[in-house]
Amino acid sequence: MLYNRDLVKDKKPISREGESLIKRFYPFRFRIPKVKESIRDWFDKNCRAHTSLGRLRRLAFCLSRCLEHDEEKREHEGIRWIEEVWQDQKGHCIEQNTFLYTAAGLLIPEFRGKGQWILAKNPRNYNKPLRVHDIGIHSFWILDVNGKKYRADAVDGSVVPLDFSDFDAHVFMNNREFTGFWLQDAAEDLAMNHKKYKDGLTCLELALKCDPNNYTIPATAGWIYNNMEDYGKARRCFQMMLDMAPDIADTWKEYGDFMLYAYGRKEASHFYKQALERDTNDLQVLASLKKRLSGMGRRKQADEAYKKWLGARNKRYYRD
């Protein structure tokens, strides 16, 4: 589920505690001087180019070759700091691109502190095979060079012009919001991949203080409680998500998915109906609604979801 700050009902200001936590967990800085010098030496040997954009392209390419993509195994518990990515020589997409952003700021002064983040659903040619019901969310660093926007990625080693048609859906994030997302990803890994539920929930509390308007954070907490079979607490988390963003199809569908799993079809049908009544061009949301409604025998509503999916599909190129 993608977070869209513009659709949050009652936006909350960040607290002083949240500001303090962002400084504490800010992922875009080196904490060990020796690692910083090691990276400088490596960059000087491998990333020579005449222009700043050329050096960035060389940096992204070289990182894609020297850092193993650790998306499937997720051997590390939680999320790696910059130094751990370099020491382990591996990381998943968030870790690798956080490293790219931070290393570029260290090594190429023109890019220090520049740009913003984009979270994208199913970027073209990124994860294969992906089909209509699969949802892969990936982070990219977006920066402006001479009035043109580029998408930088340490996973495939590319720095290419930004093309929104490459994504099924996307949202922009600033560094503060990305810090909350970074903690949220750590929580999800701790709980879902390593069964450290308490640690995951603690991480989510910190993430929500960093970004108090991100309704996907209580949704993640809801799924953790669901895995713990504490359905009462899970339901309260999904209700919190819905209260934060009641006008989004995605939040109603997410709540419906939980209700279907925990309580059955009858309880879930109301939430899917509400999701269908809300506007969205998100292909994954519409496809998932069609699948759920078909499985529940709601043929008329499933057909409506399919028609909406076709309409959204026709607005952009989409791979099957």
Residue pairs with C-beta under 8 A, 6 or more apart in sequence:
1 216
1 219
1 250
1 251
1 254
2 119
2 121
2 137
2 169
2 170
2 171
2 216
2 250
2 282
3 119
3 171
3 173
3 177
3 181
3 214
3 215
3 216
4 171
4 245
4 248
5 11
5 171
5 177
5 213
5 214
7 245
7 247
7 248
8 213
8 215
8 244
8 245
9 243
9 244
9 245
9 246
9 247
10 244
11 213
12 212
12 213
13 212
14 22
14 176
14 209
14 210
14 211
14 212
15 209
15 212
17 209
18 209
18 210
18 211
18 212
21 206
21 209
21 210
22 176
22 179
22 210
25 179
25 182
25 183
25 206
25 210
26 175
26 179
27 81
27 82
27 98
27 102
27 178
27 179
27 182
28 82
28 98
28 101
28 102
28 105
28 175
29 82
29 102
30 36
30 39
30 82
30 83
30 102
30 106
31 81
31 82
31 83
32 83
35 82
35 83
35 86
35 87
36 106
38 86
39 86
39 103
39 106
39 107
40 106
40 107
43 59
43 103
43 107
46 58
46 62
47 55
47 58
47 59
47 62
47 107
48 55
48 58
49 55
49 57
49 58
52 108
52 110
52 111
52 145
53 145
53 150
53 159
55 107
55 108
56 104
56 108
56 111
56 152
56 159
57 158
57 159
59 100
59 103
59 104
59 107
59 108
60 100
60 152
60 153
60 154
60 157
60 158
60 159
61 157
61 158
62 157
63 96
63 99
63 100
63 103
63 154
63 157
64 153
64 154
64 155
64 156
64 157
65 157
66 89
67 85
67 89
67 90
67 91
67 96
67 99
67 154
68 89
68 90
68 91
69 90
69 91
69 92
69 93
69 96
69 155
70 76
70 88
70 90
70 91
70 92
70 95
71 92
71 93
74 92
74 189
74 193
75 90
76 84
76 88
76 189
77 189
77 190
77 194
77 196
78 186
78 187
78 189
78 190
78 199
78 203
79 94
79 95
79 182
79 183
79 185
79 186
79 189
80 88
80 91
80 95
82 98
82 99
82 102
82 103
85 91
85 95
85 96
85 98
85 99
86 99
91 99
93 138
93 139
93 155
94 139
94 181
94 182
94 185
96 154
96 155
97 139
97 140
97 141
97 152
97 153
97 154
97 155
98 182
99 154
100 141
100 152
100 153
100 154
101 115
101 141
101 152
104 111
104 112
104 141
104 152
105 111
105 112
105 113
105 114
106 112
111 143
114 143
114 144
115 141
115 142
115 143
115 144
116 142
116 172
116 173
116 174
116 175
117 139
117 140
117 141
117 142
117 172
117 173
117 174
117 175
117 177
117 178
118 139
118 140
118 142
118 151
118 162
118 170
118 171
118 172
118 173
119 137
119 138
119 139
119 170
119 171
119 173
119 181
120 137
120 138
120 139
120 140
120 166
120 167
120 168
120 169
120 170
121 135
121 136
121 137
121 167
121 168
121 169
121 170
121 282
121 284
122 130
122 134
122 135
122 136
122 167
122 168
122 284
123 136
123 138
123 140
123 166
123 167
124 166
124 167
124 319
126 136
126 138
126 155
126 156
127 134
127 136
127 138
130 136
130 319
131 320
132 283
132 284
132 287
132 320
133 284
133 287
133 288
133 291
134 284
135 284
138 155
139 178
139 181
140 151
140 152
140 153
141 151
141 152
141 153
142 149
142 150
142 151
142 152
142 162
142 172
143 149
143 150
143 152
144 150
148 161
149 161
149 162
150 159
150 160
150 161
150 162
151 158
151 159
151 160
151 161
151 162
151 163
151 166
152 158
152 159
153 159
164 170
165 316
165 317
168 282
168 283
168 284
168 316
168 318
169 281
169 282
169 283
169 284
173 181
176 210
176 211
177 211
177 214
179 210
179 211
180 207
180 208
180 210
180 211
180 214
180 217
181 207
181 211
181 214
183 203
183 204
183 206
183 207
183 210
184 203
184 204
184 207
184 214
184 216
184 217
184 220
186 203
187 199
187 200
187 201
187 202
187 203
187 204
187 207
187 220
187 224
188 200
188 220
189 200
190 196
190 197
190 199
190 200
190 203
191 197
191 199
191 200
191 201
191 224
191 227
192 200
192 223
192 224
192 227
197 224
197 227
197 228
200 224
201 221
201 224
204 217
204 218
204 220
204 221
204 224
207 214
207 217
208 214
208 217
208 218
211 217
213 244
215 240
215 241
215 242
215 244
215 245
215 251
216 241
218 237
218 238
218 240
218 241
218 244
219 237
219 238
219 241
219 251
219 254
221 237
222 234
222 235
222 237
222 238
222 241
222 258
223 234
223 258
224 234
225 231
225 233
225 234
225 237
226 234
226 258
226 261
226 262
231 262
231 263
234 258
234 262
235 258
235 262
238 254
238 255
238 258
239 255
241 251
241 254
241 255
242 251
242 252
242 255
244 251
245 251
247 278
248 278
248 280
249 275
249 276
249 278
249 279
249 280
249 282
249 285
249 286
249 289
250 275
250 280
250 282
250 285
252 271
252 272
252 274
252 275
252 278
253 271
253 272
253 275
253 285
253 288
253 289
253 292
255 271
256 268
256 269
256 270
256 271
256 272
256 275
256 292
257 268
257 288
257 292
259 267
259 268
259 271
260 267
260 268
260 292
265 296
268 292
268 296
269 296
269 298
272 289
272 292
272 293
272 296
272 298
272 301
273 301
275 285
275 289
276 289
276 293
276 301
276 304
276 305
276 308
280 286
280 308
280 312
281 312
281 315
282 312
283 309
283 312
283 313
283 318
286 305
286 306
286 308
286 309
286 312
287 305
287 309
289 302
289 305
290 302
290 305
290 306
290 309
293 299
293 301
293 302
293 305
294 302
